[in-house]
Amino acid sequence: MNIVLLEPEIPSNTGNIGRTCAATDTSLHLIRPLGFSTDDKSLKRAGLDYWKYLDVKYYDSYADYIEKNPNVQLYFATTKAEKTYADVSYEPDCHIMFGKESAGIPEEILVENKSRCIRIPMLEDKRSLNLSNSAAIILYEALRQNDFCGLLKKGRLHRLQWK
């Protein structure tokens, strides 16, 4: 799986998404400009010690990302979509894009990709969910549809054992 962040602005959101990506063997694609430095303390704190395990790729622009990722199955997460995230079938190597916190994905991109725009259902008068929560919700649905891509290890207790 692949999570794509278009011009993310808040380091703690990107750090949290990075941690989720590292825990699920999901690649993280960051499209500049970023609203922070990647060595920002907030970014590292949110990602804790997971950042070193993260497969992260950087792009100078949306056009650069598209040029370097031709023919990928790309979904656009937006509050403006007609389809929900549960209405599509995700491929194991698909890309799911999220826009910057203050504005989302530009409408020029959305109207060119209407059939691949998805949303999380919510009350109409609410603006949006937190970016890292949204990424986790949609990523885990995509993983679920793909039998969790080998992530179904049993949980272990720290001090005791399950009976």
Wavefront OBJ file of the C-alpha trace (Angstrom):
o trace
v 0.000 0.000 0.000
v 0.978 3.620 -0.460
v -0.150 6.792 1.319
v 0.461 10.059 -0.532
v 0.401 13.410 1.270
v 0.035 16.431 -1.002
v 1.708 19.424 0.637
v 1.148 18.411 4.280
v 1.344 21.310 6.727
v 1.284 19.888 10.260
v 4.305 17.826 11.346
v 2.471 15.827 14.004
v -0.080 14.600 11.437
v 2.669 13.479 9.078
v 4.518 11.862 11.988
v 1.410 9.943 13.056
v 0.748 8.853 9.467
v 4.395 7.813 9.161
v 4.080 5.670 12.265
v 0.948 3.992 10.861
v 2.736 3.417 7.552
v 5.771 1.909 9.281
v 3.544 -0.425 11.330
v 1.730 -1.644 8.207
v 4.628 -1.802 5.726
v 3.024 1.014 3.740
v 5.127 3.456 1.724
v 4.701 7.165 2.443
v 4.974 9.653 -0.420
v 5.441 13.330 0.511
v 4.791 15.984 -2.124
v 6.424 19.376 -1.545
v 6.141 22.018 -0.403
v 5.991 20.659 3.130
v 4.876 22.924 5.968
v 7.778 21.715 8.139
v 11.263 20.278 8.018
v 11.515 16.489 8.008
v 13.870 16.742 10.958
v 11.261 18.754 12.866
v 10.956 17.625 16.507
v 7.157 17.346 16.255
v 7.453 15.059 13.256
v 9.948 12.794 14.997
v 8.021 12.845 18.295
v 4.767 11.802 16.605
v 6.547 9.073 14.641
v 8.648 8.131 17.673
v 11.337 5.639 16.767
v 9.368 4.323 13.795
v 10.630 6.919 11.293
v 13.818 4.925 10.604
v 11.683 1.950 9.482
v 9.563 4.037 7.131
v 9.807 3.795 3.348
v 9.396 7.496 2.502
v 9.702 9.110 -0.918
v 9.815 12.844 -1.663
v 8.572 14.754 -4.709
v 9.027 18.376 -5.721
v 5.426 18.778 -6.945
v 2.236 16.956 -7.876
v 3.477 16.837 -11.490
v 6.753 15.261 -10.302
v 4.803 12.627 -8.337
v 2.611 11.789 -11.367
v 5.649 11.620 -13.653
v 7.489 9.240 -11.307
v 4.419 7.061 -10.636
v 2.769 6.464 -14.008
v -0.061 3.977 -14.238
v -0.567 3.543 -10.478
v -4.078 3.005 -9.174
v -4.579 6.297 -7.349
v -7.496 7.265 -5.095
v -8.121 10.820 -3.923
v -9.490 11.247 -0.394
v -11.718 14.309 -0.194
v -14.807 15.417 1.699
v -16.290 16.424 -1.684
v -16.519 12.941 -3.259
v -19.742 11.137 -4.094
v -18.378 7.627 -3.335
v -17.301 6.541 0.115
v -14.001 4.821 0.826
v -15.931 1.547 1.289
v -17.390 1.719 -2.240
v -14.147 0.855 -4.021
v -11.910 -2.204 -4.296
v -8.307 -1.412 -3.404
v -5.392 -3.119 -5.104
v -2.475 -4.213 -2.848
v -0.162 -1.628 -4.420
v -2.626 1.252 -4.786
v -1.881 4.844 -3.815
v -4.264 6.856 -1.608
v -3.744 10.615 -1.705
v -4.670 13.138 0.985
v -4.450 16.911 0.610
v -3.026 19.514 2.924
v -4.858 20.154 6.169
v -6.020 23.696 5.375
v -7.405 23.113 1.870
v -7.423 19.448 0.857
v -6.642 18.350 -2.681
v -7.084 21.159 -5.233
v -10.406 20.963 -7.049
v -8.593 21.057 -10.410
v -7.132 17.647 -9.562
v -10.424 16.317 -8.190
v -12.542 17.161 -11.255
v -10.017 15.381 -13.497
v -10.297 12.230 -11.327
v -13.943 12.140 -10.225
v -14.302 8.348 -10.515
v -11.378 7.821 -8.117
v -12.413 10.336 -5.466
v -13.499 8.847 -2.141
v -14.777 10.234 1.148
v -15.363 9.189 4.736
v -19.053 9.557 5.647
v -19.723 12.277 8.207
v -22.249 14.935 9.070
v -22.666 17.487 6.305
v -22.082 20.525 8.525
v -18.694 19.267 9.745
v -15.644 20.321 7.739
v -13.403 17.248 8.013
v -11.714 14.706 10.235
v -8.099 14.957 11.354
v -5.722 14.018 8.539
v -3.937 11.237 10.416
v -7.267 9.721 11.499
v -8.569 9.856 7.929
v -5.442 8.189 6.564
v -5.700 5.400 9.138
v -9.405 4.775 8.458
v -8.963 4.442 4.701
v -5.637 2.598 4.851
v -7.042 -0.056 7.162
v -10.051 -0.595 4.886
v -7.662 -1.076 1.958
v -5.557 -3.474 4.046
v -8.682 -5.363 5.197
v -9.787 -5.839 1.605
v -6.371 -7.353 0.884
v -6.394 -9.766 3.850
v -4.212 -7.318 5.792
v -1.245 -8.017 3.478
v 0.449 -10.440 5.877
v -0.081 -8.334 8.999
v -2.165 -10.892 10.913
v 0.382 -11.878 13.539
v -1.041 -12.827 16.919
v -0.723 -10.287 19.667
v 1.587 -11.051 22.586
v 1.343 -10.024 26.195
v 4.409 -8.440 27.769
v 4.586 -10.301 31.086
v 2.026 -13.114 30.866
v 0.890 -15.572 28.229
v -2.531 -16.188 26.716
v -4.166 -19.410 27.933
l 1 2 3 4 5 6 7 8 9 10 11 12 13 14 15 16 17 18 19 20 21 22 23 24 25 26 27 28 29 30 31 32 33 34 35 36 37 38 39 40 41 42 43 44 45 46 47 48 49 50 51 52 53 54 55 56 57 58 59 60 61 62 63 64 65 66 67 68 69 70 71 72 73 74 75 76 77 78 79 80 81 82 83 84 85 86 87 88 89 90 91 92 93 94 95 96 97 98 99 100 101 102 103 104 105 106 107 108 109 110 111 112 113 114 115 116 117 118 119 120 121 122 123 124 125 126 127 128 129 130 131 132 133 134 135 136 137 138 139 140 141 142 143 144 145 146 147 148 149 150 151 152 153 154 155 156 157 158 159 160 161 162 163
